[in-house]
Amino acid sequence: MLKINGILKTFLPNTPNEVRALQEVSLHIKEGSFTAVIGTNGSGKSTLLNAVAGTFEPDAGSIHLNNLDITRWPEYRRAHLVGRVFQNPFAGTAPGMTIAENIVISMRRGKSRGLGTAVTKSVRDEIADKIRVLKMGLEDRLDNPIGTLSGGQRQALTLLMATWLRPKLLLLDEHTAALDPKSAAKISELTKDIVDHEKLTALMVTHSMQQAVDLPNRIIMMHRGKIVEDFHGDQKTRVRVPDLMAAFDRIAKRDLFDESVATLLARQYG
Amino acid sequence: MSLVIGAFTMGLILSLLSLGMLISFRMIRFMDITVDGSITLGASLAAVLISAGWNPWLATLAAMGGGFLSGAVTGLLYARFKIPELLSGILVMTALYSVNLRIMGRSNIPLLDVPSVSGAMETFIAFMSGGAEKINTLGWMISSTDLATFLTTLFICILIGTLIFRFLLTHLGTALRAAGDNAQMVLAQGLNNKTMIVFSLALANGLVALSGALLAQYQGFADVQMGIGMMVWGLASIIIGEALVGKAGLGLAITGTILGTILFRLLIAIALRWGLNPNDLKLVTALFVFAALVAPSWIATLKKKISGGSRYAQN
């Protein structure tokens, strides 16, 4: 399904601020699986997601989706296969346009956009039917600018837009991190419903350990541009939040050890 | 009375320029200065082709095509070669100055005693009125040529306004507006926002050139200098239009832009009548646009000061 092979990405190469964001990361994701990526700040988890989305081209390695080599595809072309929800709840929708217009754009993802009228009566009915399930009363506000909605409402619509046409892969980039707890819980629940119902393949970056335990059936832990832990199958079903915290502790201790060894060596030979 | 009908006709012709800028400046938010060159391009193409014996409608269409191309070039400079938006426009505008001189072969082409797009309307009016020179229109005596030009321009304006309105509601038009509103969203929905920018600029400058072609036929000449400051005039018209009818809804935005341009031309006609030196016109327009751009924030600050709010509270 999604095959990431040895991708390498260095930001600001050959400068003092050089960041080796991804160091030969390989990851294979099976069709219909829901994978969470967790890790410390700067571990490269968002970079991994962006590499799949096509925000940048990796320095080396390849990305295959659905048996297609998408490594050199531009971002907009990958969007024909990939649905995305961003951390910023305002990033996924056009604020000055109405709810119906925003959604109709996602209804043509990967299809030609001709000179037919975009928001017709039948399209409006279809949209109203589908967003009624959100129970946010948005079906009566189809002609309101989407910019007048709350972050939670906009994120719910972005999620619907990303999955309106079944994507081969759904990318969720900390999509509940910028929301208030109540909205975050609602979006989390909605995500689970949609992914389960549509049997989607999803890759989610999250900072919430609870979310990583609750939603997906596989957890990848990243650190310093590498994958350091991979909980899947039975192992994943037994994983609880404290186990993940313990894994983080182990990493922190190893870092500390690396640093103390480095200091020792420096003192000895420096 | 010919002053008022003249201002109306001029306003209608220039409203096509404003409509083009509504697409580039307001919809995709691109500060496109190509306008100053493409309006002249439209005028010079129309003038040369009509002088060469082309049907005026065909010549006007060809002028539109020229504007479409020049807008596409600006778009490509920006999207393909990553040149900053203002500079892309300036480069094309500068290049167009030479292109226009090449097309015309000299700096000015008079269009006297040649057919224009209002020819058909003139024949029609002459037929209806039995060939009278002055026609009683709503109680005013207006020369039949002026009336014919006005009616033809009104027809073109209504046609173009309706077409733009319909187009912006299509799938392609919706995508175009979204590209200006949120480029990130458009990318994530599988659209190449750069293509949308190139297309929008081409469309916008096509309209601008159409305006130029009609302007040359109305004024009776095309001049290589005629485009200078046109972009600011378009901006002023859009701003007046928004003040008139607000920004809510596409139909209102289009109507407002047309009305704004007409009102702007009327104001200019009145100001000139009252003794404003025509040489000062562009300075006054620039000052007006400046005032319209900064006034909203000044008024907001003033309100805060009056209501006793701290100046630091703004942050």
Contacts between the chains, C-beta under 8 A, distances in Angstrom:
chain1	res1	chain2	res2	distance
A	53	B	188	8.0
A	74	B	192	7.3
A	75	B	187	5.1
A	76	B	186	7.8
A	76	B	187	5.0
A	76	B	190	5.7
A	76	B	191	5.8
A	76	B	192	4.6
A	76	B	193	7.3
A	77	B	190	7.4
A	77	B	192	8.0
A	79	B	187	6.4
A	79	B	188	5.4
A	79	B	189	6.2
A	79	B	190	3.9
A	79	B	191	7.9
A	80	B	190	4.8
A	83	B	188	8.0
A	84	B	188	4.6
A	86	B	184	7.4
A	86	B	188	7.8
A	91	B	182	7.4
A	91	B	184	5.2
A	91	B	185	6.8
A	92	B	184	7.7
A	92	B	185	5.6
A	92	B	188	6.5
A	93	B	182	6.8
A	93	B	185	5.9
A	94	B	177	7.5
A	94	B	178	4.4
A	94	B	181	3.7
A	94	B	182	4.2
A	94	B	185	5.4
A	94	B	186	7.6
A	95	B	181	6.4
A	95	B	182	6.8
A	96	B	177	7.7
A	96	B	181	4.7
A	97	B	174	7.4
A	97	B	177	6.2
A	97	B	178	6.1
A	97	B	181	5.9
A	101	B	174	5.4
A	101	B	177	7.7
A	101	B	178	7.5
A	102	B	178	7.5
A	102	B	185	7.8
A	104	B	171	7.4
A	104	B	174	6.3
A	105	B	174	6.0
A	105	B	175	6.2
A	105	B	178	5.5
A	105	B	185	7.9
A	105	B	186	7.6
A	105	B	189	5.2
A	105	B	191	7.7
A	106	B	189	5.4
A	108	B	171	5.7
A	108	B	175	7.9
A	108	B	189	8.0
A	109	B	189	5.2
A	109	B	190	4.4
A	110	B	190	4.9
A	113	B	170	7.9
A	113	B	171	3.9
A	113	B	172	5.0
A	113	B	174	7.9
A	113	B	175	5.3
A	113	B	191	7.6
A	114	B	170	7.1
A	114	B	171	5.8
A	114	B	172	6.5
A	115	B	167	7.2
A	115	B	170	4.7
A	115	B	171	7.4
A	115	B	172	6.1
A	116	B	170	6.1
A	116	B	171	5.9
A	117	B	166	8.0
A	117	B	169	5.8
A	117	B	170	6.0
A	118	B	169	6.1
A	118	B	170	5.9
A	118	B	171	4.8
A	118	B	173	7.3
A	118	B	174	4.3
A	119	B	169	7.2
A	119	B	174	7.7
A	161	B	189	7.2
A	162	B	188	7.5
